[in-house]
Amino acid sequence: SEFAHWYNETHRHSKIKFVTPAERHRGHDAEILRQRESVYNEAKQKNTGSSMYNPNISTIVVPATTEAFRKIIRLSSMLI
């Protein structure tokens, strides 16, 4: 069904670190998560002065809405 395809192939699940069930089932999740961590580490190195990555600054950056959070996840997955 269309829903089953979306759920298994497109929808990224929070309980399995925002990969799809199909990616997890096929064993692709480990590489995706490795690449994602690499992207995050590179961003941290480039943005060491920002409050998001600097523990000496007390400002915490949090997405204002669930949709903003989803957009961040979509964008990060596009970098992979």
C-alpha positions in Angstrom: 0.0 0.0 0.0 1.0 3.6 -0.4 1.0 4.1 3.4 3.2 1.1 4.0 5.7 2.3 1.4 5.8 5.8 2.9 6.1 4.4 6.4 9.0 2.0 5.6 10.9 3.8 2.9 10.4 7.6 3.6 9.4 8.2 7.2 12.4 8.7 9.5 11.7 7.3 12.9 12.9 9.0 16.1 13.2 5.7 18.0 15.8 4.4 15.4 17.8 7.7 15.2 15.9 9.2 12.3 16.6 6.6 9.7 13.8 4.7 7.8 12.9 1.1 8.8 14.0 0.0 5.3 17.5 1.6 5.8 17.7 -0.1 9.2 16.5 -3.5 7.8 19.0 -3.4 5.0 21.8 -2.5 7.3 22.4 1.0 5.8 21.7 2.8 9.0 25.2 2.4 10.4 26.8 4.2 7.4 24.1 6.9 7.4 24.7 7.6 11.1 28.5 7.6 10.6 28.2 10.1 7.8 25.7 12.2 9.8 28.1 12.3 12.7 30.9 13.4 10.4 28.8 16.3 9.1 27.9 17.3 12.7 31.5 17.2 13.8 32.6 19.3 10.7 29.9 21.8 11.5 31.0 22.0 15.2 34.6 22.7 14.1 33.5 25.4 11.7 31.2 27.1 14.2 33.2 26.9 17.4 32.3 30.5 18.3 28.5 30.0 18.1 26.6 29.4 21.3 25.2 26.1 19.9 28.7 24.5 20.2 30.4 26.7 22.8 29.9 25.4 26.3 31.1 28.7 27.7 28.1 30.5 26.3 24.8 29.8 28.2 22.4 30.3 25.3 20.8 27.1 24.1 19.5 26.9 20.5 16.3 24.9 20.2 14.0 24.7 17.1 10.9 26.8 17.8 8.5 24.3 16.3 8.2 20.6 15.5 8.2 21.7 11.8 11.5 23.5 12.3 13.0 20.4 13.8 11.7 18.3 10.9 13.3 20.7 8.5 16.6 20.4 10.2 16.4 16.6 10.0 15.5 16.8 6.3 18.3 19.2 5.5 20.9 17.1 7.4 19.8 14.0 5.6 20.3 15.8 2.3 24.0 16.4 3.2 24.6 12.6 3.4 
